[in-house]
């Protein structure tokens, strides 16, 4: 799962570097890829919780980060819809303004995905530290008896 998310992020970060022959399709693809990465992180968190790898509180923190991502992503989708409508109407000046706003917004969407991924990684790290501490305590008690 980590490899899938990492590969997805590589693709997402490289998409804007590819020529913008069709901005709306490129932007739509970028949003879809970011959404796929988001879904992967949320699924990983649910699985981690199911198998007691993270706590309910940690899962809630991950969900909150997911909601922040959702809000920014939805804003980007709304702007993309406006861009497409203005472009079809031939309102080039307004469309160009929306395009610039979208280009400025996509890094924020990526950043929110990064926050979400970090929340999951931190939760797993915290769990591992607790587990390691419990094992060390158990080993200390066993050898001390």
ZIRA-V916701 format. One record per backbone hydrogen bond with DSSP energy under -0.5 kcal/mol. NH is the residue of the N-H (numbers start at 0). CO is the residue of the C=O. E is the energy in kcal/mol with one decimal. If there is no record, write none. Layout:
# ZIRA-V916701
((NH/CO/E) (NH/CO/E))
This chain:
# ZIRA-V916701
((4/0/-2.4) (5/1/-2.8) (6/2/-2.9) (7/3/-2.5) (8/4/-2.4) (9/5/-2.1) (10/6/-2.3) (11/7/-2.6) (12/8/-2.6) (13/9/-1.5) (14/10/-1.9) (15/11/-0.7) (16/13/-0.9) (17/13/-1.1) (17/14/-1.0) (20/18/-1.1) (22/19/-0.5) (25/21/-2.4) (26/22/-3.0) (27/23/-2.4) (28/24/-2.5) (29/25/-2.3) (30/26/-2.5) (31/27/-2.4) (32/28/-2.6) (33/29/-2.5) (34/30/-2.3) (35/31/-2.2) (36/32/-2.3) (37/33/-2.5) (38/34/-2.7) (39/35/-2.1) (40/36/-2.1) (41/37/-2.5) (42/38/-2.6) (43/39/-2.4) (44/40/-2.4) (45/41/-2.3) (46/42/-2.5) (47/43/-2.8) (48/44/-2.5) (49/45/-2.4) (50/46/-2.0) (51/48/-1.9) (52/47/-3.9) (53/47/-0.8) (58/54/-2.4) (59/55/-2.3) (60/56/-2.0) (61/57/-2.2) (62/58/-2.4) (63/59/-2.2) (64/60/-2.1) (65/61/-2.2) (66/62/-2.2) (67/63/-1.9) (68/64/-2.1) (69/65/-2.5) (70/66/-2.3) (71/67/-1.9) (72/68/-2.9) (73/69/-2.8) (74/70/-1.8) (75/71/-2.1) (76/72/-2.4) (77/73/-2.5) (78/74/-2.4) (79/75/-2.3) (80/76/-2.4) (81/77/-2.2) (82/78/-2.7) (83/79/-2.6) (84/80/-2.2) (85/81/-2.8) (86/82/-2.7) (87/83/-2.3) (88/84/-1.7) (89/86/-0.9) (90/85/-2.4) (91/89/-1.7) (94/90/-2.6) (95/91/-2.5) (96/92/-1.7) (97/93/-2.1) (98/94/-2.6) (99/95/-2.3) (100/96/-2.0) (101/97/-2.7) (102/98/-2.7) (103/99/-2.0) (104/100/-1.7) (105/101/-2.3) (106/102/-0.6) (107/104/-1.1) (108/104/-1.8) (109/105/-2.5) (110/106/-2.4) (111/107/-2.5) (112/108/-1.9) (113/109/-2.1) (114/110/-2.3) (115/111/-2.1) (116/112/-2.7) (117/113/-2.5) (118/114/-2.2) (119/115/-1.8) (120/116/-2.5) (121/117/-3.2) (122/118/-2.0) (123/119/-2.3) (124/120/-2.6) (125/121/-2.7) (126/122/-2.2) (127/123/-2.4) (128/124/-2.4) (129/125/-2.2) (130/126/-2.7) (131/127/-3.0) (132/128/-2.6) (133/129/-2.3) (134/130/-2.5) (135/131/-2.5) (136/132/-2.4) (137/133/-2.4) (138/134/-2.6) (139/135/-2.4) (140/136/-2.4) (141/137/-2.3) (142/138/-2.4) (143/139/-1.5) (144/140/-0.7) (144/141/-0.6))
